[in-house]
Amino acid sequence: MKPEPDALAAGAAEATEARAVARADTHLMRSLLVGIFIFMSVYALYFGRAFFMPVMLAFLLALTLTPIVRLLRKHGIPEVVSATLLVLLSICVFASAGYLLSGPIIELINNTSSIGHQLGERLAQLRRPFEKMMQISHQIEQLTETSQEPGVQKVAVAQSGILSSAASNILSAGTSLTIIFVLSLFLLASGTMFYEKIIQSFASLSEKKRALRVVYDVEREISHYLLTVTIINAGLGLVIGLGLWALGMPNPLVWGVAAALLNFLPYVGALLTIVLVAVMALISFDTISYALLAPAFVLLCDIVEGQFVTPMVVGRRLEINAVAIFIAIAFWSWLWGFVGALTAVPLLVVIKVFCDHFEGLAHVGNFLAAQQTAVVDDEPVEENTEAAA
């Protein structure tokens, strides 16, 4: 006997419903696994920052110097020689900058109290509306102290010695710098070894070609971006340092280096530089009108760099939306402190370029992109991958 049509329809509906339930369960399980993986990754990055931070910085340094190594290889210089020279040059630059900046920075730290006192005197007229509130707060604090029971004792936690803490920090910083430079040297000197390992993990020839195309394209875009932005920030720091020196600002080298480093933080870094320069200018110059020239000059340089130089040299394709930038800076600042804040945007660009080359992650790259580049640039990606092939 043939089954009735109603029975067939009911069986098909049940099978369809069962498949839908199975797909939903699979999707839920996959989402849970992804969430657990992300949570465990953040946990590992936070508690293992002493290891992951120098490794991440080494990879970023190697990616920054890779275009120079490739250029020197085209002129007949082996990767080992060029990588060694570049790493030694980087060590000399960092050591020289540390030596030149150590004196002025220590002096600024030692004079923090006097700087605050001088700044308060210059801005005394702005503090008058708040003096009454400060007096009320002080009176409340005195009443709280006098109302304590006589038998209650305050417990003070003894701090460790300053010398031992400083020695521990210096040792930790030296170990991290050693890991950064040595690992970046190995990465630069390895040449195409990692690309060969990636190709060997695929079976078919088409998959190998696609993997090689994607890896070369991602590496080229990220390396070009990091090197270009580093050169632009160095130029910005040089211009700001020379301009502040011409205005008579004390320690112009410190503010030039600070401007170059903080410019890796879009929006936030420029604002911090302007505020710091304004504070030092107010206590360094006699008149407020002349003191305002220094932060105005820094603001002008930041506007020219952000609105003209960087978009013209780097292009609009790798721009990140402001919301993603602030979230990344807040997250990496909480995770790794100031070093994490400096690496937040380069890491965000790395993630965006990586996501743009995979269809399953295209929505993530689309979210990270700026508003004017919200539509994924499929054609340029294909052209770049074909050129890389």
ZAMARGU-4260 file (C-alpha; in steps of 0.2 Angstrom, whole numbers, plus 5000, padded with zeros to 4 digits):
<rodrens>
0) 5000/5000/5000 | 5006/5017/4996 | 5007/5030/5010 | 4993/5043/5010 | 4998/5061/5005
5) 4994/5068/5022 | 5005/5055/5030 | 5019/5060/5018 | 5017/5079/5021 | 5016/5076/5040
10) 5033/5066/5039 | 5041/5079/5028 | 5035/5093/5040 | 5042/5083/5055 | 5059/5080/5046
15) 5060/5099/5042 | 5056/5104/5060 | 5069/5091/5066 | 5082/5098/5055 | 5078/5116/5060
20) 5079/5111/5078 | 5096/5102/5075 | 5103/5118/5066 | 5097/5129/5080 | 5105/5118/5093
25) 5121/5118/5083 | 5121/5137/5081 | 5118/5139/5099 | 5132/5127/5104 | 5144/5135/5092
30) 5139/5152/5099 | 5142/5146/5117 | 5159/5139/5112 | 5164/5155/5103 | 5159/5165/5119
35) 5169/5153/5130 | 5184/5155/5119 | 5183/5174/5119 | 5181/5174/5138 | 5196/5162/5140
40) 5207/5172/5128 | 5204/5188/5138 | 5207/5180/5154 | 5224/5173/5147 | 5229/5190/5139
45) 5226/5199/5156 | 5234/5187/5168 | 5248/5182/5155 | 5252/5200/5150 | 5270/5198/5155
50) 5272/5185/5141 | 5259/5191/5128 | 5263/5209/5128 | 5281/5208/5122 | 5277/5194/5110
55) 5263/5206/5102 | 5275/5220/5102 | 5288/5210/5093 | 5275/5205/5080 | 5270/5223/5077
60) 5289/5228/5076 | 5292/5214/5063 | 5277/5219/5053 | 5283/5237/5053 | 5300/5233/5047
65) 5295/5220/5035 | 5293/5232/5020 | 5311/5238/5022 | 5318/5220/5023 | 5308/5216/5007
70) 5315/5231/4998 | 5333/5227/5004 | 5331/5209/4998 | 5327/5215/4980 | 5344/5224/4980
75) 5353/5208/4985 | 5354/5210/5004 | 5349/5194/5013 | 5335/5194/5026 | 5347/5189/5040
80) 5359/5204/5037 | 5345/5217/5034 | 5335/5211/5049 | 5350/5211/5060 | 5355/5229/5055
85) 5337/5235/5057 | 5335/5228/5074 | 5352/5235/5080 | 5346/5252/5073 | 5330/5250/5082
90) 5339/5246/5098 | 5351/5261/5096 | 5336/5273/5093 | 5327/5267/5109 | 5342/5267/5119
95) 5347/5285/5113 | 5329/5291/5116 | 5329/5284/5133 | 5345/5292/5138 | 5340/5309/5131
100) 5323/5309/5139 | 5327/5301/5156 | 5334/5317/5163 | 5320/5329/5158 | 5306/5316/5163
105) 5314/5313/5180 | 5315/5332/5182 | 5296/5334/5178 | 5291/5320/5189 | 5301/5328/5204
110) 5294/5345/5200 | 5276/5339/5200 | 5271/5347/5216 | 5278/5364/5211 | 5270/5363/5194
115) 5253/5360/5201 | 5256/5375/5213 | 5262/5386/5199 | 5247/5381/5188 | 5235/5384/5203
120) 5242/5402/5204 | 5240/5405/5186 | 5222/5399/5186 | 5217/5406/5203 | 5203/5417/5195
125) 5195/5401/5189 | 5195/5393/5206 | 5185/5406/5215 | 5168/5399/5212 | 5174/5382/5219
130) 5182/5388/5234 | 5166/5388/5244 | 5162/5370/5239 | 5180/5365/5244 | 5178/5373/5261
135) 5162/5364/5264 | 5170/5348/5259 | 5184/5351/5271 | 5173/5354/5285 | 5163/5338/5282
140) 5180/5329/5282 | 5185/5336/5299 | 5168/5332/5306 | 5170/5314/5300 | 5187/5313/5308
145) 5181/5320/5325 | 5166/5308/5326 | 5177/5292/5326 | 5176/5282/5341 | 5192/5283/5352
150) 5196/5265/5352 | 5195/5263/5333 | 5213/5263/5325 | 5217/5265/5307 | 5226/5251/5299
155) 5240/5256/5287 | 5247/5244/5274 | 5266/5245/5274 | 5272/5248/5256 | 5287/5239/5249
160) 5303/5247/5247 | 5305/5260/5233 | 5322/5253/5228 | 5316/5235/5227 | 5301/5240/5217
165) 5311/5250/5205 | 5324/5236/5203 | 5310/5224/5199 | 5302/5236/5186 | 5319/5238/5178
170) 5322/5220/5177 | 5305/5216/5170 | 5306/5230/5157 | 5323/5224/5152 | 5317/5206/5150
175) 5302/5212/5139 | 5313/5223/5128 | 5325/5208/5126 | 5310/5197/5120 | 5304/5210/5109
180) 5320/5213/5099 | 5326/5195/5099 | 5309/5188/5093 | 5307/5202/5080 | 5324/5198/5073
185) 5320/5180/5071 | 5303/5184/5063 | 5312/5196/5050 | 5326/5184/5047 | 5315/5169/5044
190) 5310/5176/5027 | 5296/5165/5019 | 5297/5151/5031 | 5280/5154/5039 | 5272/5156/5021
195) 5279/5139/5017 | 5272/5131/5033 | 5255/5139/5029 | 5255/5132/5011 | 5260/5115/5017
200) 5245/5114/5028 | 5233/5114/5013 | 5230/5099/5001 | 5224/5105/4985 | 5233/5118/4973
205) 5219/5130/4973 | 5218/5131/4992 | 5236/5134/4993 | 5235/5148/4980 | 5221/5156/4989
210) 5229/5155/5006 | 5246/5162/4999 | 5236/5176/4991 | 5227/5181/5007 | 5242/5179/5018
215) 5253/5190/5006 | 5239/5203/5004 | 5236/5204/5023 | 5254/5205/5027 | 5257/5219/5014
220) 5243/5230/5019 | 5247/5229/5038 | 5265/5231/5035 | 5262/5246/5024 | 5250/5254/5036
225) 5261/5252/5051 | 5277/5258/5043 | 5268/5273/5035 | 5259/5278/5051 | 5275/5276/5061
230) 5284/5288/5049 | 5270/5300/5049 | 5270/5301/5068 | 5289/5303/5069 | 5287/5317/5057
235) 5273/5325/5067 | 5284/5323/5083 | 5299/5331/5074 | 5288/5346/5068 | 5280/5349/5085
240) 5297/5348/5094 | 5305/5360/5082 | 5290/5372/5084 | 5290/5372/5102 | 5308/5374/5103
245) 5306/5390/5092 | 5293/5396/5104 | 5305/5394/5119 | 5295/5380/5127 | 5306/5370/5139
250) 5310/5352/5135 | 5304/5352/5117 | 5311/5335/5114 | 5300/5327/5128 | 5284/5335/5120
255) 5290/5330/5102 | 5292/5312/5107 | 5276/5312/5117 | 5266/5319/5102 | 5273/5305/5091
260) 5269/5291/5104 | 5252/5298/5108 | 5247/5300/5090 | 5245/5282/5089 | 5229/5285/5099
265) 5217/5294/5087 | 5208/5308/5095 | 5213/5304/5113 | 5232/5306/5110 | 5230/5323/5101
270) 5219/5329/5116 | 5232/5323/5129 | 5246/5331/5120 | 5237/5348/5118 | 5232/5348/5137
275) 5250/5343/5143 | 5258/5357/5132 | 5245/5369/5138 | 5249/5366/5156 | 5268/5367/5154
280) 5266/5383/5143 | 5255/5392/5156 | 5268/5389/5170 | 5283/5393/5158 | 5278/5409/5150
285) 5274/5426/5158 | 5258/5430/5148 | 5243/5419/5145 | 5241/5425/5127 | 5259/5420/5123
290) 5257/5403/5132 | 5242/5399/5122 | 5253/5399/5106 | 5260/5382/5110 | 5244/5372/5112
295) 5237/5381/5097 | 5253/5376/5086 | 5250/5358/5092 | 5232/5359/5087 | 5236/5365/5070
300) 5249/5352/5067 | 5236/5338/5073 | 5223/5345/5061 | 5235/5345/5046 | 5241/5328/5050
305) 5224/5320/5053 | 5214/5329/5040 | 5227/5330/5025 | 5243/5320/5028 | 5237/5303/5034
310) 5221/5302/5023 | 5232/5306/5008 | 5246/5294/5012 | 5237/5280/5020 | 5221/5281/5011
315) 5203/5279/5017 | 5201/5261/5015 | 5209/5257/5032 | 5200/5270/5042 | 5191/5264/5058
320) 5175/5271/5065 | 5177/5282/5080 | 5166/5270/5091 | 5177/5255/5088 | 5193/5265/5091
325) 5187/5271/5108 | 5181/5254/5113 | 5197/5246/5108 | 5207/5260/5117 | 5197/5257/5133
330) 5198/5238/5132 | 5217/5237/5129 | 5220/5251/5142 | 5211/5240/5155 | 5220/5224/5148
335) 5238/5230/5147 | 5239/5248/5153 | 5247/5262/5142 | 5256/5250/5131 | 5240/5242/5127
340) 5232/5259/5123 | 5246/5262/5111 | 5244/5246/5102 | 5225/5246/5102 | 5223/5254/5085
345) 5236/5245/5075 | 5229/5229/5082 | 5212/5235/5076 | 5218/5238/5059 | 5226/5220/5059
350) 5209/5213/5064 | 5200/5223/5050 | 5211/5218/5036 | 5211/5200/5041 | 5191/5200/5042
355) 5190/5209/5025 | 5198/5194/5017 | 5186/5181/5023 | 5167/5180/5019 | 5162/5173/5036
360) 5170/5188/5045 | 5165/5202/5033 | 5152/5208/5044 | 5165/5211/5058 | 5176/5221/5045
365) 5161/5231/5040 | 5157/5236/5058 | 5175/5242/5061 | 5176/5252/5045 | 5173/5271/5045
370) 5156/5277/5039 | 5162/5282/5021 | 5169/5265/5019 | 5155/5255/5027 | 5152/5245/5011
375) 5165/5232/5009 | 5177/5235/4995 | 5176/5218/4986 | 5184/5224/4970 | 5199/5232/4977
380) 5202/5216/4988 | 5201/5205/4972 | 5212/5216/4963 | 5225/5216/4977 | 5224/5197/4979
385) 5227/5195/4960 | 5242/5207/4960 | 5249/5197/4975 | 5247/5181/4965
</rodrens>
